[in-house]
Amino acid sequence: MEREKFGSRLGFILISAGCAIGLGNVWRFPYITGQYGGAAFVVMYIIFLVAFSLPILVMEFAVGRGSMKSSARAYDVLEPKGTKWHIVKWFSYGGMFLLMMFYTVVAGWMLSYVYKSASGAFVGQSAEGVAAVFGGMLGNPGELIFWMLVVCAIGLACCAAGVRKGVERVTKVMMICLLVVLALLCIRSVTLEGAGEGLAFYLIPDFGKLFAGNNLGEQLGTFGQAAYAAMGQSFFTMSLGIGSMLIFGSYIGKERSLTGESIRIGALDTFVALMAGLIIFPACFAFSVQPDAGPGLVFITLPSVFEQMPLGQLWCSLFFVFMSFAALSTIIAVFEGIIAFAMDQWGWSRGKSVAINGVAIIILSIPCALGFNLWSGFTIPGLGDIQGIEDFILSNNILPLGALIICLFCTSKKGWGWENFLAEADTGKGAKFPKWTRVYMKYVVPVLIIIVLIMGWVPVVSTWMAPPVV
């Protein structure tokens, strides 16, 4: 069976960017930027994105295009005879499922908030009232499962139509709409009275905030925490390590170099994250709201901020439409990775793969939805509820391990090898991957990935080793 292809270069860029552009950009990035002092953190984040994340993205695309397969068969095709690199395929398949087990539920929150804001659920509500609405949603298993099913139905329907007619066509429209809504929200936010202070916080670096503390030890500790947060954010925002980007490399031709395309995708991903900050920080400062409110910033703080604006119900609805597009673009992309995996691994038709994997995704997503209510008593110290456990296994373990393996695969003589990687990455017009980075990619980047892996475990282990509270 002939492999499907994207219909256009724009489709590849928008879909790949759509996979990267998700809740990490528009939910986590703004509040973590607020926690670490604003513009200075943004500068650090961009440095790590260029030096750390983009090279691994090029490698994922190269493995996909070089093999013309999903992660199910990519390593089988490219690995030296007698090696066992292909075992990593099961980390990829399991990782994509694990991501969808909680991402479908959280994406459902976004759709629910579109409905709630459009129907006036936040009109006249204080921050406490909005918090009560959010808590009521989490406490209702039927509501969470309903919206999760809506998310799954949208994603599976797009993938069932095929790469060009479904995934590419729908995601292109969704991404263009996302950018339009994003621009409207930014214009509204930056023109608010009192928005200037928020713009200064976000756009003018104050590197002193990265070294806050009363002594050298505290200052270095603050800087270390900010550096790790920036490195981790740059890594996780690109959806690296589980083959969700690799699959799109297998759908494109060799007319363009993969480094140039990766730079464009990374730039679009970063643009959306930065623009999300331009929505949130001016609005927060204009209405005297702290910008470091944590995860509740989006679901509790911002609806009450929008409520204070003229036409606040409209702007709140548009904001969650934007959030929904960001979430759904990732859902569709990862669903396609899961479906293509089964088609390559077991020779299933697209329809059979959609049906079997779709049922599996829905069933496996239910525990996360129930973890906020009926099963809320199931927790692990240091990890939290079911969603926290699933997120930790994926984000702190599978993603960095998967990225480490693909980095070693592309640089080791016992893997695909540096020369083969370079030849594939540099095929076509556009920017070439710098050859002089071989030592950096072979030794420094793996060390950075290991740091991300270790640091992800530090707070968990600290919690486990802490003496029990009497």
PELIN-V852445 format. One record per run of one state. SS is the DSSP state (2 for helix, 1 for strand, 0 for the rest). FROM is the first residue (numbers start at 1). LEN is the number of residues. Records with the same first field share a line. If there is no record, write none. Layout:
SS->FROM-LEN, FROM-LEN
This chain:
0->1-8, 21-2, 36-3, 68-6, 79-6, 119-8, 139-2, 161-2, 191-5, 204-3, 212-4, 237-9, 250-6, 257-1, 287-9, 308-4, 347-3, 371-9, 381-3, 385-1, 412-6, 427-2, 430-5, 466-5
2->9-12, 23-13, 39-29, 74-5, 85-34, 127-12, 141-20, 163-28, 196-8, 207-5, 216-21, 246-4, 258-29, 296-12, 312-35, 350-21, 386-26, 418-9, 435-31
1->256-1, 380-1, 384-1, 429-1
